[in-house]
Amino acid sequence: MLRIFNFNTLLTFLDQNTRSLHVQLKNGENNYITTEMILELENLLNWAHSHIEINSLYFSSKNEYFSHGIDPKVLESLDEKQLEGYTLQINKIIDSILNIPQTTIINIGKGCMNFASELALAFDLRISRSDASMQFEHSALGTIPTAGGINLLSTLIHPSFAKNVLLGTHSINYKELQSSHLVFKQYNSDKDRLKLQKELLLSLNKQSSVARIQTKLGINQTMVEQLEKNNEIQQSIFKAFMLTKDWKSKKEFTKPREVKKSVSKLRLIKSEDLQ
């Protein structure tokens, strides 16, 4: 494979045999999604959007886990505008993945967490190790999954199961990943992974490019329209949450009564809900 680009947080290789672009996260032991990584992903996806001759994008990690999401120490240091900006940046990457002409595949390995799990929802196909899990532990971090976790997860899986995950367990284990169809295929070893990866990329390379692109756009269009429709609601929820600043202190989260007066002024949140 041919190495292309010179990113700090990503390794990128072009496979001319399958006309696929391979992207590996290489941002330390936990592959935290930093602002630098988001900017590099944005540049990469902009490039892919204009190179329609590329059939597929295959994302993976140099580590066992795809990504641990946001660095908790960085999260605690963010003010309201910075956290909102970070979330909007993740949303922009999700929109790009949904709308680029290539079929996108993500190998989450042993799993991913918080914002990385939201990012993984945007891909067309997800594969994983047979012991993988996806964590949506946002509330334990003092934040909420408005980068895609609320709307996108409820679109991809049954709303009741999404509610169970986001409000209950905060985790989707390897059995649930497969039964909910969030993961397309699972593998047990590196040998199995390489075999599965090769099969998927070769299969995509044999397809009619126009038929593949139109099929993806047709499937995603309804989903994108629904996400755009719910965006205003999601932003209202996020603005209400921002009043708490709970992500800055996990020892004692804000009590609802403490923000009752401010939150009651925002649409969707009623003062009686905070009694």
Buried (B, 14 or more C-beta within 10 A) or exposed (E): EEEBBEBEBBBBBBBEEBBBBBBBBBBEEBBBBBEEBBBBBBEBBEBBBEBEEBBBBBBBBEBEBBBBBBBBEBBEEBEEEEBBEBBEBBBBBBBBBBBBBBBBBBBBBBBBBBBBBBBBBBBBBBBBBBEBBBBBBBBEBBBBBBBBBBBBBBBBBEEEBBEBBBEEBBBBBBEBBBEBEBBBBBBEEEEBBEEBBEEBBEEBBEBEBEEBBEBBEEEBEEBBEBBEEBEEEBBBBBBBBBBBBBBBEEEEBBEEEEBBEEBBEBEEBEEEEBE
